[in-house]
Structure formats: C-alpha cells, structure tokens
Amino acid sequence: MTDDLKQSGSTTTTQTTTSLEQVKTGRVLDFSWAPNSNTTTTTVSADFVDYRVDTAQGNPTGDSHSIARFTYVQGTGGGQISQLFLEELRAGVRANTQLGLLVGRKWVLDPDAETSGSVGTYVIEQFDDMRASVNYVARFARVFADPRMVTYHAGGHVHPNVSISASQSLSMADSGKSFLVISPSDVTLTLGADVTEGFKATFIQAAAGKINIAVSASHTLYSNAGTRTHTLNPLDELEVSTFPFGPVYLAFRVRPTA
C-alpha cells in the first residue's frame, strides 16, 4: 500500500480565533458556485469522493472492509485538551439570502434502474459496543441542546395502523404496526423464520373471527394465557414480541367488563 496522495502540515498558533478564516489552518478547499442564470435542475458538489472497490480479481470478505472516508483524531503530548471534535458541520446564510431547506447530512442509494447488485443490510449509523476494550471514557451522550429540535419522521417511531381480514404471514416489515383484524371467521397469523428478535406488533380482534398466532419451527411460543395462542372475544387485544434465539411472547389483554 502507498500513500502517494499524502499531505503533511502543522501549526503552532495560539492566537485568539475571531473568524472562520483563522480556522483554516490545515487543508483548505475554497470553492464557489455562481450560476450564470436561474436553474431548477443543477446539482453541484464542492468536494466529491468517488471511491470504488473493484472485485474483478479478488473478493474482500470476512474481516476485510473498505472505508471511503476515514477520520482519525488523536490527543497526544500528555497535556490536557478541553474539547476535541471529530467533525463539525457549520452553515451560514449571508446577505439576506433566502434558504428554503438546509439538510445537515443526507443518505441516498442509487435507484434500482442504475444498479444490478444487492445489499443485505444498510446500517445508517453504528456505535460499537466497546465496553470490554474502552474503559477510559466515563460516559457517552447524544446531545440535542436546542429545545426546537423536532423529529418529523423517524422510521420505526411512526406507528402505522393496518386492517386485515384474512390469514397471512408476518415479516419484520410488520414490526411496529397495530393490526385491526376484521373477519367473521378465525384468522391465523404466522411468524416465519425470517422474523428475528426485536419484532413487536399489536393485534385487535374487531369481529367474530378469533386471532390465532402460529410460528415456524425456529420459534418457541410463550403466552401469558398458558397454552392459549388465540384471542377469545371481539375487542380482545394481543401484543406479540420476539426475543433472541427464538422465543415469541404473546401478551393477551382482554376487553374489560362494563
């Protein structure tokens, strides 16, 4: 491996920082976009990393992995550092410019029409479990200091409600949903082997048909109603939860008496 693009530098400055220009002490990219006419279809990038992993001759598998952008920050010298940021994203709006939407970080995948491969799991963000190897950190925190911080849509935090009227199989895509089961006859809902730990859904019997839960051989049923795996009466409620290594827990909540 070579580092033919390597750049080195250092500074000993201790001057009081009063402007962003003074912050530009390492590598600096100054770039401007000044469109010469109005546009609604143009996309411009100031810093574009086009990194490709070519598997024409070899496949990096197992513990091998590639990193398109690696930031490594160190504290050295044996002294004290009050604050050290791995990354800061800052934006400004000057000269009475009107900005409709400002997105701090956006994640996008190529559309199906432009791809021919597949992705098993796309992890948006990962924080490793370092309890066994990292003991010098007193605590971890995720801070949203501004009380105006609002979550508009957070995937699983959105609780969709669904109505069904027939037996069907359930998948991990059904986790987090509330099902209103409207059927004159009994309905069986089956959790297959692809339903793993972390699944949770609520079911309400809204008609005469009872709700019965069935599972694949990889799962084991546990019920707070003993061996019963189905609802009894209209408006009975059932919550289904899955746990590591196969257990499926059925929590029945019956309609209260008037």
C-alpha positions as CSV (number, residue, x, y, z in Angstrom):
1,M,0.0,0.0,0.0
2,T,1.2,3.5,-0.8
3,D,0.1,7.0,0.3
4,D,1.0,8.8,-2.9
5,L,-1.6,11.5,-2.2
6,K,-0.2,12.2,1.3
7,Q,-0.1,15.8,2.5
8,S,1.6,16.8,5.8
9,G,1.4,20.0,7.8
10,S,1.4,21.5,11.3
11,T,0.9,24.8,13.1
12,T,2.0,26.2,16.5
13,T,-0.5,29.1,16.5
14,T,-2.1,30.2,19.8
15,Q,-3.8,33.3,18.5
16,T,-7.3,34.1,19.6
17,T,-9.7,32.9,16.9
18,T,-12.1,35.6,15.8
19,S,-13.1,34.4,12.3
20,L,-13.6,31.3,10.2
21,E,-10.6,32.4,8.1
22,Q,-8.3,31.8,11.1
23,V,-9.7,28.3,11.5
24,K,-8.4,27.4,8.0
25,T,-5.0,26.1,9.4
26,G,-4.9,22.7,7.7
27,R,-6.0,21.6,4.2
28,V,-8.4,24.1,2.7
29,L,-10.8,23.9,-0.2
30,D,-12.2,27.2,-1.3
31,F,-14.9,26.8,-4.0
32,S,-17.8,29.0,-5.2
33,W,-20.8,28.3,-7.3
34,A,-22.1,31.4,-9.1
35,P,-24.8,30.2,-11.6
36,N,-25.0,32.5,-14.6
37,S,-28.8,32.0,-14.8
38,N,-31.7,30.7,-12.8
39,T,-31.8,26.9,-12.7
40,T,-34.1,24.2,-11.2
41,T,-32.2,21.1,-12.4
42,T,-28.5,21.6,-11.5
43,T,-26.5,19.8,-8.8
44,V,-23.0,21.0,-7.8
45,S,-20.5,19.5,-5.3
46,A,-17.6,21.2,-3.7
47,D,-15.9,18.0,-2.5
48,F,-16.6,14.7,-4.3
49,V,-15.0,11.4,-3.3
50,D,-15.5,8.7,-5.9
51,Y,-14.2,5.6,-4.3
52,R,-14.6,2.2,-5.9
53,V,-14.0,-1.4,-4.7
54,D,-13.1,-3.5,-7.7
55,T,-13.8,-7.2,-7.2
56,A,-12.9,-8.3,-10.8
57,Q,-9.9,-10.2,-9.4
58,G,-10.5,-10.6,-5.7
59,N,-13.2,-10.5,-3.1
60,P,-12.5,-8.8,0.2
61,T,-14.7,-10.8,2.7
62,G,-14.6,-11.9,6.3
63,D,-13.0,-9.2,8.4
64,S,-11.9,-7.2,5.4
65,H,-13.7,-3.9,4.9
66,S,-13.2,-0.7,3.0
67,I,-13.7,2.9,4.2
68,A,-14.5,5.6,1.7
69,R,-13.6,8.4,4.2
70,F,-11.6,7.8,7.4
71,T,-11.1,10.5,10.1
72,Y,-8.7,9.7,12.9
73,V,-8.2,12.3,15.6
74,Q,-5.6,11.9,18.4
75,G,-4.9,13.6,21.6
76,T,-1.1,13.4,22.3
77,G,1.6,15.1,24.4
78,G,0.4,14.2,27.9
79,G,-1.3,17.5,28.5
80,Q,-5.0,18.5,28.7
81,I,-7.5,19.2,25.9
82,S,-10.8,20.6,27.0
83,Q,-12.7,19.9,23.7
84,L,-11.9,17.8,20.6
85,F,-14.4,17.5,17.7
86,L,-14.0,14.7,15.2
87,E,-16.2,16.7,12.8
88,E,-18.2,19.9,12.7
89,L,-20.8,20.8,10.1
90,R,-21.5,24.5,10.0
91,A,-23.6,26.6,7.7
92,G,-24.3,30.3,7.3
93,V,-26.8,32.4,5.4
94,R,-25.5,35.8,4.4
95,A,-26.6,38.9,2.5
96,N,-30.3,38.4,3.1
97,T,-30.2,35.1,1.2
98,Q,-33.4,33.0,1.5
99,L,-32.8,29.3,2.0
100,G,-35.8,27.0,1.9
101,L,-34.3,23.8,3.3
102,L,-30.9,23.1,4.9
103,V,-30.1,19.4,5.4
104,G,-27.1,18.6,7.7
105,R,-26.5,15.1,6.3
106,K,-28.4,13.2,3.6
107,W,-28.2,9.5,2.9
108,V,-29.1,8.3,-0.7
109,L,-28.9,5.0,-2.5
110,D,-28.8,4.6,-6.3
111,P,-32.2,3.7,-7.7
112,D,-32.9,0.1,-8.9
113,A,-32.7,1.2,-12.6
114,E,-29.0,2.1,-12.1
115,T,-27.9,-1.0,-10.1
116,S,-27.6,-4.8,-10.6
117,G,-26.3,-5.9,-7.2
118,S,-27.8,-6.2,-3.8
119,V,-27.3,-5.0,-0.2
120,G,-28.0,-7.3,2.8
121,T,-28.4,-4.7,5.5
122,Y,-27.9,-0.9,5.3
123,V,-26.9,0.4,8.7
124,I,-27.5,4.2,8.8
125,E,-25.3,4.7,11.9
126,Q,-23.4,2.3,14.1
127,F,-21.9,2.8,17.6
128,D,-19.8,-0.3,18.5
129,D,-20.1,-2.0,21.9
130,M,-16.7,-1.1,23.3
131,R,-17.4,-1.9,27.0
132,A,-14.7,-4.7,27.1
133,S,-11.9,-2.7,25.4
134,V,-12.6,1.0,26.2
135,N,-12.7,2.0,29.9
136,Y,-11.2,5.5,29.7
137,V,-14.5,7.1,28.6
138,A,-16.6,8.0,31.6
139,R,-19.9,8.3,29.7
140,F,-21.4,8.5,26.3
141,A,-24.1,11.0,25.3
142,R,-26.1,12.2,22.3
143,V,-27.0,15.8,22.9
144,F,-29.7,17.9,21.3
145,A,-29.2,21.1,23.2
146,D,-31.7,23.2,21.3
147,P,-35.3,22.7,22.5
148,R,-36.5,23.4,19.0
149,M,-35.2,20.0,17.9
150,V,-38.2,18.1,16.5
151,T,-38.3,14.7,14.8
152,Y,-40.7,14.7,11.9
153,H,-40.2,11.1,10.7
154,A,-38.0,8.5,12.3
155,G,-38.9,5.3,10.6
156,G,-40.0,2.9,13.3
157,H,-41.2,5.7,15.5
158,V,-44.1,6.2,13.1
159,H,-46.8,3.8,14.2
160,P,-48.8,2.7,11.2
161,N,-52.3,1.1,11.6
162,V,-53.4,-1.7,9.3
163,S,-56.7,-3.5,8.8
164,I,-56.6,-7.2,7.7
165,S,-59.4,-9.7,7.1
166,A,-57.6,-13.0,6.3
167,S,-54.8,-15.3,7.4
168,Q,-51.3,-14.2,6.4
169,S,-47.6,-14.5,7.2
170,L,-45.9,-11.7,9.1
171,S,-42.4,-10.3,8.4
172,M,-40.0,-7.9,10.1
173,A,-41.6,-5.2,7.9
174,D,-44.8,-5.6,10.1
175,S,-42.9,-4.8,13.3
176,G,-44.2,-1.6,15.0
177,K,-47.7,-1.9,13.4
178,S,-51.1,-2.1,15.0
179,F,-53.5,-4.6,13.2
180,L,-57.2,-4.4,13.3
181,V,-58.4,-7.9,12.4
182,I,-61.9,-7.8,10.9
183,S,-63.1,-11.2,9.9
184,P,-66.2,-13.3,10.5
185,S,-64.1,-16.4,10.7
186,D,-60.9,-17.2,12.6
187,V,-57.6,-15.8,11.2
188,T,-54.1,-17.3,11.7
189,L,-51.1,-15.0,11.6
190,T,-47.8,-16.9,11.1
191,L,-44.3,-15.7,12.2
192,G,-41.7,-17.3,9.9
193,A,-38.0,-18.0,10.5
194,D,-37.2,-14.6,9.0
195,V,-38.9,-12.8,11.9
196,T,-36.0,-12.3,14.3
197,E,-35.6,-10.6,17.7
198,G,-37.0,-7.2,18.2
199,F,-40.3,-7.7,16.4
200,K,-43.3,-6.2,18.2
201,A,-46.8,-5.7,16.9
202,T,-50.3,-5.3,18.4
203,F,-53.5,-7.1,17.1
204,I,-57.1,-6.3,17.9
205,Q,-60.0,-8.7,17.3
206,A,-62.6,-6.4,15.7
207,A,-65.2,-9.1,14.6
208,A,-66.3,-12.6,15.5
209,G,-63.2,-14.2,14.0
210,K,-60.5,-15.0,16.6
211,I,-56.8,-14.2,16.1
212,N,-54.5,-17.2,16.3
213,I,-50.7,-16.9,16.3
214,A,-48.6,-19.6,14.7
215,V,-44.8,-19.8,14.4
216,S,-42.1,-21.6,12.5
217,A,-40.1,-24.4,14.0
218,S,-37.3,-21.9,14.8
219,H,-39.5,-20.2,17.3
220,T,-41.0,-21.1,20.7
221,L,-44.3,-19.7,21.9
222,Y,-44.8,-18.3,25.4
223,S,-48.2,-17.0,26.4
224,N,-49.5,-15.1,29.5
225,A,-52.7,-17.2,28.9
226,G,-50.9,-20.5,29.4
227,T,-51.2,-22.7,26.3
228,R,-53.7,-20.4,24.6
229,T,-52.4,-18.8,21.5
230,H,-55.6,-17.0,20.3
231,T,-58.0,-14.3,21.3
232,L,-61.4,-15.1,22.7
233,N,-63.8,-12.2,22.1
234,P,-64.3,-9.1,20.0
235,L,-62.1,-6.2,21.2
236,D,-59.6,-8.5,22.8
237,E,-56.1,-7.2,22.3
238,L,-52.9,-9.2,21.7
239,E,-49.2,-8.0,21.7
240,V,-46.6,-10.2,20.0
241,S,-42.9,-9.8,20.9
242,T,-39.8,-11.7,19.7
243,F,-36.6,-12.3,21.6
244,P,-33.1,-13.6,20.8
245,F,-32.8,-17.3,19.9
246,G,-36.4,-17.8,19.1
247,P,-38.8,-17.1,21.9
248,V,-42.1,-15.4,20.9
249,Y,-44.2,-13.9,23.8
250,L,-47.9,-13.4,23.5
251,A,-49.4,-10.8,25.9
252,F,-53.2,-11.0,25.9
253,R,-55.3,-8.1,27.1
254,V,-59.0,-8.9,27.3
255,R,-61.8,-6.4,26.9
256,P,-62.7,-5.0,30.3
257,T,-66.2,-5.7,31.6
258,A,-68.7,-2.8,31.5
